[in-house]
Amino acid sequence: MLVAEANRRRKSLADLFRDLITYGVPALPPIPETYEILHEVWDNLGPAPEILYDKLPRGR
């Protein structure tokens, strides 16, 4: 994320870190809210597969 932001600002990674030290974390753009996306993907996965334990090979 930092490399992409440095490239977007056309700064070196070191300059971006200097900005972070000088101005703090608010110098970075806000992190996108991913909770809704993750929740949607999780819901689309469907139920977990049924495991037939009696069909699994036995360990030694």
LUMLUMDREN-2810 file (N, C-alpha, C; in Angstrom, 1 decimal):
<atoms>
<atom><aa>M</aa><ch>A</ch><at>N</at><xx>0.8</xx><yy>-1.2</yy><zz>0.0</zz></atom>
<atom><aa>M</aa><ch>A</ch><at>CA</at><xx>0.0</xx><yy>0.0</yy><zz>0.0</zz></atom>
<atom><aa>M</aa><ch>A</ch><at>C</at><xx>0.9</xx><yy>1.3</yy><zz>0.0</zz></atom>
<atom><aa>L</aa><ch>A</ch><at>N</at><xx>2.0</xx><yy>1.2</yy><zz>0.8</zz></atom>
<atom><aa>L</aa><ch>A</ch><at>CA</at><xx>2.8</xx><yy>2.4</yy><zz>0.8</zz></atom>
<atom><aa>L</aa><ch>A</ch><at>C</at><xx>3.6</xx><yy>2.6</yy><zz>-0.5</zz></atom>
<atom><aa>V</aa><ch>A</ch><at>N</at><xx>4.0</xx><yy>1.5</yy><zz>-1.1</zz></atom>
<atom><aa>V</aa><ch>A</ch><at>CA</at><xx>4.7</xx><yy>1.7</yy><zz>-2.4</zz></atom>
<atom><aa>V</aa><ch>A</ch><at>C</at><xx>3.7</xx><yy>2.3</yy><zz>-3.4</zz></atom>
<atom><aa>A</aa><ch>A</ch><at>N</at><xx>2.5</xx><yy>1.8</yy><zz>-3.5</zz></atom>
<atom><aa>A</aa><ch>A</ch><at>CA</at><xx>1.5</xx><yy>2.3</yy><zz>-4.4</zz></atom>
<atom><aa>A</aa><ch>A</ch><at>C</at><xx>1.3</xx><yy>3.8</yy><zz>-4.1</zz></atom>
<atom><aa>E</aa><ch>A</ch><at>N</at><xx>1.2</xx><yy>4.2</yy><zz>-2.9</zz></atom>
<atom><aa>E</aa><ch>A</ch><at>CA</at><xx>0.9</xx><yy>5.6</yy><zz>-2.5</zz></atom>
<atom><aa>E</aa><ch>A</ch><at>C</at><xx>2.1</xx><yy>6.4</yy><zz>-2.9</zz></atom>
<atom><aa>A</aa><ch>A</ch><at>N</at><xx>3.3</xx><yy>5.9</yy><zz>-2.7</zz></atom>
<atom><aa>A</aa><ch>A</ch><at>CA</at><xx>4.5</xx><yy>6.7</yy><zz>-3.1</zz></atom>
<atom><aa>A</aa><ch>A</ch><at>C</at><xx>4.6</xx><yy>6.9</yy><zz>-4.6</zz></atom>
<atom><aa>N</aa><ch>A</ch><at>N</at><xx>4.2</xx><yy>5.8</yy><zz>-5.3</zz></atom>
<atom><aa>N</aa><ch>A</ch><at>CA</at><xx>4.2</xx><yy>5.9</yy><zz>-6.8</zz></atom>
<atom><aa>N</aa><ch>A</ch><at>C</at><xx>3.2</xx><yy>6.9</yy><zz>-7.2</zz></atom>
<atom><aa>R</aa><ch>A</ch><at>N</at><xx>2.0</xx><yy>6.9</yy><zz>-6.6</zz></atom>
<atom><aa>R</aa><ch>A</ch><at>CA</at><xx>0.9</xx><yy>7.8</yy><zz>-6.9</zz></atom>
<atom><aa>R</aa><ch>A</ch><at>C</at><xx>1.3</xx><yy>9.3</yy><zz>-6.7</zz></atom>
<atom><aa>R</aa><ch>A</ch><at>N</at><xx>2.1</xx><yy>9.5</yy><zz>-5.6</zz></atom>
<atom><aa>R</aa><ch>A</ch><at>CA</at><xx>2.5</xx><yy>10.9</yy><zz>-5.3</zz></atom>
<atom><aa>R</aa><ch>A</ch><at>C</at><xx>3.8</xx><yy>11.2</yy><zz>-6.0</zz></atom>
<atom><aa>R</aa><ch>A</ch><at>N</at><xx>4.4</xx><yy>10.3</yy><zz>-6.7</zz></atom>
<atom><aa>R</aa><ch>A</ch><at>CA</at><xx>5.7</xx><yy>10.5</yy><zz>-7.4</zz></atom>
<atom><aa>R</aa><ch>A</ch><at>C</at><xx>6.7</xx><yy>10.9</yy><zz>-6.4</zz></atom>
<atom><aa>K</aa><ch>A</ch><at>N</at><xx>6.8</xx><yy>10.1</yy><zz>-5.3</zz></atom>
<atom><aa>K</aa><ch>A</ch><at>CA</at><xx>7.8</xx><yy>10.3</yy><zz>-4.3</zz></atom>
<atom><aa>K</aa><ch>A</ch><at>C</at><xx>8.5</xx><yy>9.0</yy><zz>-4.0</zz></atom>
<atom><aa>S</aa><ch>A</ch><at>N</at><xx>9.7</xx><yy>9.1</yy><zz>-3.5</zz></atom>
<atom><aa>S</aa><ch>A</ch><at>CA</at><xx>10.3</xx><yy>7.9</yy><zz>-3.1</zz></atom>
<atom><aa>S</aa><ch>A</ch><at>C</at><xx>9.7</xx><yy>7.4</yy><zz>-1.8</zz></atom>
<atom><aa>L</aa><ch>A</ch><at>N</at><xx>9.9</xx><yy>6.1</yy><zz>-1.6</zz></atom>
<atom><aa>L</aa><ch>A</ch><at>CA</at><xx>9.4</xx><yy>5.5</yy><zz>-0.3</zz></atom>
<atom><aa>L</aa><ch>A</ch><at>C</at><xx>9.9</xx><yy>6.2</yy><zz>0.9</zz></atom>
<atom><aa>A</aa><ch>A</ch><at>N</at><xx>11.2</xx><yy>6.6</yy><zz>0.8</zz></atom>
<atom><aa>A</aa><ch>A</ch><at>CA</at><xx>11.8</xx><yy>7.3</yy><zz>1.9</zz></atom>
<atom><aa>A</aa><ch>A</ch><at>C</at><xx>11.1</xx><yy>8.6</yy><zz>2.2</zz></atom>
<atom><aa>D</aa><ch>A</ch><at>N</at><xx>10.8</xx><yy>9.4</yy><zz>1.1</zz></atom>
<atom><aa>D</aa><ch>A</ch><at>CA</at><xx>10.1</xx><yy>10.6</yy><zz>1.3</zz></atom>
<atom><aa>D</aa><ch>A</ch><at>C</at><xx>8.7</xx><yy>10.4</yy><zz>1.9</zz></atom>
<atom><aa>L</aa><ch>A</ch><at>N</at><xx>8.0</xx><yy>9.4</yy><zz>1.5</zz></atom>
<atom><aa>L</aa><ch>A</ch><at>CA</at><xx>6.7</xx><yy>9.1</yy><zz>2.0</zz></atom>
<atom><aa>L</aa><ch>A</ch><at>C</at><xx>6.8</xx><yy>8.8</yy><zz>3.5</zz></atom>
<atom><aa>F</aa><ch>A</ch><at>N</at><xx>7.9</xx><yy>8.0</yy><zz>3.9</zz></atom>
<atom><aa>F</aa><ch>A</ch><at>CA</at><xx>8.1</xx><yy>7.8</yy><zz>5.4</zz></atom>
<atom><aa>F</aa><ch>A</ch><at>C</at><xx>8.4</xx><yy>9.0</yy><zz>6.1</zz></atom>
<atom><aa>R</aa><ch>A</ch><at>N</at><xx>9.2</xx><yy>9.9</yy><zz>5.5</zz></atom>
<atom><aa>R</aa><ch>A</ch><at>CA</at><xx>9.5</xx><yy>11.2</yy><zz>6.1</zz></atom>
<atom><aa>R</aa><ch>A</ch><at>C</at><xx>8.2</xx><yy>12.0</yy><zz>6.3</zz></atom>
<atom><aa>D</aa><ch>A</ch><at>N</at><xx>7.3</xx><yy>12.0</yy><zz>5.4</zz></atom>
<atom><aa>D</aa><ch>A</ch><at>CA</at><xx>6.0</xx><yy>12.6</yy><zz>5.5</zz></atom>
<atom><aa>D</aa><ch>A</ch><at>C</at><xx>5.2</xx><yy>12.0</yy><zz>6.7</zz></atom>
<atom><aa>L</aa><ch>A</ch><at>N</at><xx>5.2</xx><yy>10.7</yy><zz>6.8</zz></atom>
<atom><aa>L</aa><ch>A</ch><at>CA</at><xx>4.5</xx><yy>10.0</yy><zz>7.8</zz></atom>
<atom><aa>L</aa><ch>A</ch><at>C</at><xx>5.1</xx><yy>10.4</yy><zz>9.2</zz></atom>
<atom><aa>I</aa><ch>A</ch><at>N</at><xx>6.4</xx><yy>10.5</yy><zz>9.3</zz></atom>
<atom><aa>I</aa><ch>A</ch><at>CA</at><xx>7.0</xx><yy>10.9</yy><zz>10.5</zz></atom>
<atom><aa>I</aa><ch>A</ch><at>C</at><xx>6.7</xx><yy>12.3</yy><zz>10.9</zz></atom>
<atom><aa>T</aa><ch>A</ch><at>N</at><xx>6.7</xx><yy>13.2</yy><zz>9.9</zz></atom>
<atom><aa>T</aa><ch>A</ch><at>CA</at><xx>6.4</xx><yy>14.6</yy><zz>10.1</zz></atom>
<atom><aa>T</aa><ch>A</ch><at>C</at><xx>5.0</xx><yy>14.9</yy><zz>10.4</zz></atom>
<atom><aa>Y</aa><ch>A</ch><at>N</at><xx>4.1</xx><yy>14.3</yy><zz>9.5</zz></atom>
<atom><aa>Y</aa><ch>A</ch><at>CA</at><xx>2.6</xx><yy>14.7</yy><zz>9.6</zz></atom>
<atom><aa>Y</aa><ch>A</ch><at>C</at><xx>1.8</xx><yy>13.6</yy><zz>10.3</zz></atom>
<atom><aa>G</aa><ch>A</ch><at>N</at><xx>2.3</xx><yy>12.4</yy><zz>10.5</zz></atom>
<atom><aa>G</aa><ch>A</ch><at>CA</at><xx>1.6</xx><yy>11.3</yy><zz>11.1</zz></atom>
<atom><aa>G</aa><ch>A</ch><at>C</at><xx>0.8</xx><yy>10.5</yy><zz>10.1</zz></atom>
<atom><aa>V</aa><ch>A</ch><at>N</at><xx>0.1</xx><yy>9.6</yy><zz>10.6</zz></atom>
<atom><aa>V</aa><ch>A</ch><at>CA</at><xx>-0.7</xx><yy>8.7</yy><zz>9.7</zz></atom>
<atom><aa>V</aa><ch>A</ch><at>C</at><xx>-1.7</xx><yy>9.4</yy><zz>8.9</zz></atom>
<atom><aa>P</aa><ch>A</ch><at>N</at><xx>-2.3</xx><yy>10.5</yy><zz>9.4</zz></atom>
<atom><aa>P</aa><ch>A</ch><at>CA</at><xx>-3.3</xx><yy>11.2</yy><zz>8.5</zz></atom>
<atom><aa>P</aa><ch>A</ch><at>C</at><xx>-2.7</xx><yy>11.6</yy><zz>7.2</zz></atom>
<atom><aa>A</aa><ch>A</ch><at>N</at><xx>-1.4</xx><yy>11.6</yy><zz>7.0</zz></atom>
<atom><aa>A</aa><ch>A</ch><at>CA</at><xx>-0.8</xx><yy>11.9</yy><zz>5.7</zz></atom>
<atom><aa>A</aa><ch>A</ch><at>C</at><xx>-1.2</xx><yy>10.9</yy><zz>4.6</zz></atom>
<atom><aa>L</aa><ch>A</ch><at>N</at><xx>-1.6</xx><yy>9.7</yy><zz>5.0</zz></atom>
<atom><aa>L</aa><ch>A</ch><at>CA</at><xx>-2.0</xx><yy>8.7</yy><zz>4.1</zz></atom>
<atom><aa>L</aa><ch>A</ch><at>C</at><xx>-3.5</xx><yy>8.8</yy><zz>3.8</zz></atom>
<atom><aa>P</aa><ch>A</ch><at>N</at><xx>-3.9</xx><yy>8.3</yy><zz>2.6</zz></atom>
<atom><aa>P</aa><ch>A</ch><at>CA</at><xx>-5.3</xx><yy>8.3</yy><zz>2.3</zz></atom>
<atom><aa>P</aa><ch>A</ch><at>C</at><xx>-6.0</xx><yy>7.3</yy><zz>3.2</zz></atom>
<atom><aa>P</aa><ch>A</ch><at>N</at><xx>-7.3</xx><yy>7.5</yy><zz>3.5</zz></atom>
<atom><aa>P</aa><ch>A</ch><at>CA</at><xx>-8.0</xx><yy>6.6</yy><zz>4.3</zz></atom>
<atom><aa>P</aa><ch>A</ch><at>C</at><xx>-8.1</xx><yy>5.2</yy><zz>3.7</zz></atom>
<atom><aa>I</aa><ch>A</ch><at>N</at><xx>-8.1</xx><yy>4.2</yy><zz>4.6</zz></atom>
<atom><aa>I</aa><ch>A</ch><at>CA</at><xx>-8.2</xx><yy>2.8</yy><zz>4.1</zz></atom>
<atom><aa>I</aa><ch>A</ch><at>C</at><xx>-9.6</xx><yy>2.5</yy><zz>3.7</zz></atom>
<atom><aa>P</aa><ch>A</ch><at>N</at><xx>-9.8</xx><yy>1.9</yy><zz>2.6</zz></atom>
<atom><aa>P</aa><ch>A</ch><at>CA</at><xx>-11.2</xx><yy>1.6</yy><zz>2.2</zz></atom>
<atom><aa>P</aa><ch>A</ch><at>C</at><xx>-11.9</xx><yy>0.6</yy><zz>3.1</zz></atom>
<atom><aa>E</aa><ch>A</ch><at>N</at><xx>-13.1</xx><yy>0.8</yy><zz>3.3</zz></atom>
<atom><aa>E</aa><ch>A</ch><at>CA</at><xx>-13.9</xx><yy>-0.1</yy><zz>4.2</zz></atom>
<atom><aa>E</aa><ch>A</ch><at>C</at><xx>-14.1</xx><yy>-1.4</yy><zz>3.4</zz></atom>
<atom><aa>T</aa><ch>A</ch><at>N</at><xx>-13.5</xx><yy>-2.5</yy><zz>3.9</zz></atom>
<atom><aa>T</aa><ch>A</ch><at>CA</at><xx>-13.5</xx><yy>-3.8</yy><zz>3.3</zz></atom>
<atom><aa>T</aa><ch>A</ch><at>C</at><xx>-14.5</xx><yy>-4.8</yy><zz>3.9</zz></atom>
<atom><aa>Y</aa><ch>A</ch><at>N</at><xx>-15.0</xx><yy>-4.4</yy><zz>5.1</zz></atom>
<atom><aa>Y</aa><ch>A</ch><at>CA</at><xx>-15.9</xx><yy>-5.3</yy><zz>5.8</zz></atom>
<atom><aa>Y</aa><ch>A</ch><at>C</at><xx>-17.1</xx><yy>-5.8</yy><zz>5.0</zz></atom>
<atom><aa>E</aa><ch>A</ch><at>N</at><xx>-17.7</xx><yy>-4.8</yy><zz>4.3</zz></atom>
<atom><aa>E</aa><ch>A</ch><at>CA</at><xx>-18.9</xx><yy>-5.2</yy><zz>3.5</zz></atom>
<atom><aa>E</aa><ch>A</ch><at>C</at><xx>-18.5</xx><yy>-6.2</yy><zz>2.3</zz></atom>
<atom><aa>I</aa><ch>A</ch><at>N</at><xx>-17.3</xx><yy>-5.9</yy><zz>1.7</zz></atom>
<atom><aa>I</aa><ch>A</ch><at>CA</at><xx>-16.9</xx><yy>-6.8</yy><zz>0.6</zz></atom>
<atom><aa>I</aa><ch>A</ch><at>C</at><xx>-16.6</xx><yy>-8.2</yy><zz>1.2</zz></atom>
<atom><aa>L</aa><ch>A</ch><at>N</at><xx>-15.9</xx><yy>-8.2</yy><zz>2.3</zz></atom>
<atom><aa>L</aa><ch>A</ch><at>CA</at><xx>-15.6</xx><yy>-9.6</yy><zz>2.8</zz></atom>
<atom><aa>L</aa><ch>A</ch><at>C</at><xx>-16.8</xx><yy>-10.3</yy><zz>3.3</zz></atom>
<atom><aa>H</aa><ch>A</ch><at>N</at><xx>-17.8</xx><yy>-9.6</yy><zz>3.8</zz></atom>
<atom><aa>H</aa><ch>A</ch><at>CA</at><xx>-19.0</xx><yy>-10.2</yy><zz>4.3</zz></atom>
<atom><aa>H</aa><ch>A</ch><at>C</at><xx>-19.8</xx><yy>-10.8</yy><zz>3.0</zz></atom>
<atom><aa>E</aa><ch>A</ch><at>N</at><xx>-19.8</xx><yy>-10.0</yy><zz>1.9</zz></atom>
<atom><aa>E</aa><ch>A</ch><at>CA</at><xx>-20.5</xx><yy>-10.5</yy><zz>0.7</zz></atom>
<atom><aa>E</aa><ch>A</ch><at>C</at><xx>-19.8</xx><yy>-11.7</yy><zz>0.2</zz></atom>
<atom><aa>V</aa><ch>A</ch><at>N</at><xx>-18.5</xx><yy>-11.7</yy><zz>0.1</zz></atom>
<atom><aa>V</aa><ch>A</ch><at>CA</at><xx>-17.7</xx><yy>-12.9</yy><zz>-0.4</zz></atom>
<atom><aa>V</aa><ch>A</ch><at>C</at><xx>-18.0</xx><yy>-14.1</yy><zz>0.5</zz></atom>
<atom><aa>W</aa><ch>A</ch><at>N</at><xx>-17.9</xx><yy>-13.9</yy><zz>1.8</zz></atom>
<atom><aa>W</aa><ch>A</ch><at>CA</at><xx>-18.2</xx><yy>-15.0</yy><zz>2.7</zz></atom>
<atom><aa>W</aa><ch>A</ch><at>C</at><xx>-19.6</xx><yy>-15.6</yy><zz>2.5</zz></atom>
<atom><aa>D</aa><ch>A</ch><at>N</at><xx>-20.6</xx><yy>-14.7</yy><zz>2.4</zz></atom>
<atom><aa>D</aa><ch>A</ch><at>CA</at><xx>-21.9</xx><yy>-15.2</yy><zz>2.1</zz></atom>
<atom><aa>D</aa><ch>A</ch><at>C</at><xx>-22.1</xx><yy>-16.0</yy><zz>0.8</zz></atom>
<atom><aa>N</aa><ch>A</ch><at>N</at><xx>-21.3</xx><yy>-15.6</yy><zz>-0.2</zz></atom>
<atom><aa>N</aa><ch>A</ch><at>CA</at><xx>-21.4</xx><yy>-16.2</yy><zz>-1.5</zz></atom>
<atom><aa>N</aa><ch>A</ch><at>C</at><xx>-20.7</xx><yy>-17.6</yy><zz>-1.5</zz></atom>
<atom><aa>L</aa><ch>A</ch><at>N</at><xx>-19.9</xx><yy>-17.9</yy><zz>-0.5</zz></atom>
<atom><aa>L</aa><ch>A</ch><at>CA</at><xx>-19.2</xx><yy>-19.2</yy><zz>-0.5</zz></atom>
<atom><aa>L</aa><ch>A</ch><at>C</at><xx>-20.2</xx><yy>-20.3</yy><zz>-0.2</zz></atom>
<atom><aa>G</aa><ch>A</ch><at>N</at><xx>-21.2</xx><yy>-20.0</yy><zz>0.5</zz></atom>
<atom><aa>G</aa><ch>A</ch><at>CA</at><xx>-22.2</xx><yy>-21.1</yy><zz>0.8</zz></atom>
<atom><aa>G</aa><ch>A</ch><at>C</at><xx>-21.8</xx><yy>-21.9</yy><zz>2.0</zz></atom>
<atom><aa>P</aa><ch>A</ch><at>N</at><xx>-22.5</xx><yy>-22.9</yy><zz>2.2</zz></atom>
<atom><aa>P</aa><ch>A</ch><at>CA</at><xx>-22.3</xx><yy>-23.8</yy><zz>3.4</zz></atom>
<atom><aa>P</aa><ch>A</ch><at>C</at><xx>-21.0</xx><yy>-24.5</yy><zz>3.2</zz></atom>
<atom><aa>A</aa><ch>A</ch><at>N</at><xx>-20.4</xx><yy>-24.9</yy><zz>4.4</zz></atom>
<atom><aa>A</aa><ch>A</ch><at>CA</at><xx>-19.1</xx><yy>-25.7</yy><zz>4.3</zz></atom>
<atom><aa>A</aa><ch>A</ch><at>C</at><xx>-19.4</xx><yy>-27.1</yy><zz>3.8</zz></atom>
<atom><aa>P</aa><ch>A</ch><at>N</at><xx>-18.5</xx><yy>-27.7</yy><zz>3.1</zz></atom>
<atom><aa>P</aa><ch>A</ch><at>CA</at><xx>-18.7</xx><yy>-29.1</yy><zz>2.6</zz></atom>
<atom><aa>P</aa><ch>A</ch><at>C</at><xx>-18.8</xx><yy>-30.1</yy><zz>3.8</zz></atom>
<atom><aa>E</aa><ch>A</ch><at>N</at><xx>-19.6</xx><yy>-31.1</yy><zz>3.6</zz></atom>
<atom><aa>E</aa><ch>A</ch><at>CA</at><xx>-19.8</xx><yy>-32.1</yy><zz>4.6</zz></atom>
<atom><aa>E</aa><ch>A</ch><at>C</at><xx>-18.5</xx><yy>-33.1</yy><zz>4.5</zz></atom>
<atom><aa>I</aa><ch>A</ch><at>N</at><xx>-17.9</xx><yy>-33.3</yy><zz>5.6</zz></atom>
<atom><aa>I</aa><ch>A</ch><at>CA</at><xx>-16.7</xx><yy>-34.2</yy><zz>5.6</zz></atom>
<atom><aa>I</aa><ch>A</ch><at>C</at><xx>-17.2</xx><yy>-35.6</yy><zz>6.1</zz></atom>
<atom><aa>L</aa><ch>A</ch><at>N</at><xx>-16.9</xx><yy>-36.6</yy><zz>5.3</zz></atom>
<atom><aa>L</aa><ch>A</ch><at>CA</at><xx>-17.2</xx><yy>-38.0</yy><zz>5.6</zz></atom>
<atom><aa>L</aa><ch>A</ch><at>C</at><xx>-16.0</xx><yy>-38.6</yy><zz>6.3</zz></atom>
<atom><aa>Y</aa><ch>A</ch><at>N</at><xx>-16.0</xx><yy>-38.4</yy><zz>7.6</zz></atom>
<atom><aa>Y</aa><ch>A</ch><at>CA</at><xx>-14.8</xx><yy>-38.9</yy><zz>8.4</zz></atom>
<atom><aa>Y</aa><ch>A</ch><at>C</at><xx>-14.5</xx><yy>-40.3</yy><zz>8.3</zz></atom>
<atom><aa>D</aa><ch>A</ch><at>N</at><xx>-15.6</xx><yy>-41.1</yy><zz>8.1</zz></atom>
<atom><aa>D</aa><ch>A</ch><at>CA</at><xx>-15.4</xx><yy>-42.6</yy><zz>8.0</zz></atom>
<atom><aa>D</aa><ch>A</ch><at>C</at><xx>-14.7</xx><yy>-43.0</yy><zz>6.7</zz></atom>
<atom><aa>K</aa><ch>A</ch><at>N</at><xx>-14.7</xx><yy>-42.1</yy><zz>5.7</zz></atom>
<atom><aa>K</aa><ch>A</ch><at>CA</at><xx>-14.1</xx><yy>-42.3</yy><zz>4.4</zz></atom>
<atom><aa>K</aa><ch>A</ch><at>C</at><xx>-12.7</xx><yy>-41.9</yy><zz>4.3</zz></atom>
<atom><aa>L</aa><ch>A</ch><at>N</at><xx>-12.2</xx><yy>-41.1</yy><zz>5.3</zz></atom>
<atom><aa>L</aa><ch>A</ch><at>CA</at><xx>-10.8</xx><yy>-40.6</yy><zz>5.3</zz></atom>
<atom><aa>L</aa><ch>A</ch><at>C</at><xx>-9.8</xx><yy>-41.7</yy><zz>5.5</zz></atom>
<atom><aa>P</aa><ch>A</ch><at>N</at><xx>-8.7</xx><yy>-41.7</yy><zz>4.9</zz></atom>
<atom><aa>P</aa><ch>A</ch><at>CA</at><xx>-7.7</xx><yy>-42.7</yy><zz>5.2</zz></atom>
<atom><aa>P</aa><ch>A</ch><at>C</at><xx>-7.2</xx><yy>-42.6</yy><zz>6.7</zz></atom>
<atom><aa>R</aa><ch>A</ch><at>N</at><xx>-6.9</xx><yy>-43.7</yy><zz>7.3</zz></atom>
<atom><aa>R</aa><ch>A</ch><at>CA</at><xx>-6.5</xx><yy>-43.7</yy><zz>8.7</zz></atom>
<atom><aa>R</aa><ch>A</ch><at>C</at><xx>-5.0</xx><yy>-43.4</yy><zz>8.7</zz></atom>
<atom><aa>G</aa><ch>A</ch><at>N</at><xx>-4.6</xx><yy>-42.6</yy><zz>9.7</zz></atom>
<atom><aa>G</aa><ch>A</ch><at>CA</at><xx>-3.1</xx><yy>-42.4</yy><zz>9.9</zz></atom>
<atom><aa>G</aa><ch>A</ch><at>C</at><xx>-2.5</xx><yy>-43.6</yy><zz>10.6</zz></atom>
<atom><aa>R</aa><ch>A</ch><at>N</at><xx>-1.1</xx><yy>-43.6</yy><zz>10.5</zz></atom>
<atom><aa>R</aa><ch>A</ch><at>CA</at><xx>-0.4</xx><yy>-44.7</yy><zz>11.1</zz></atom>
<atom><aa>R</aa><ch>A</ch><at>C</at><xx>-0.2</xx><yy>-44.5</yy><zz>12.5</zz></atom>
</atoms>
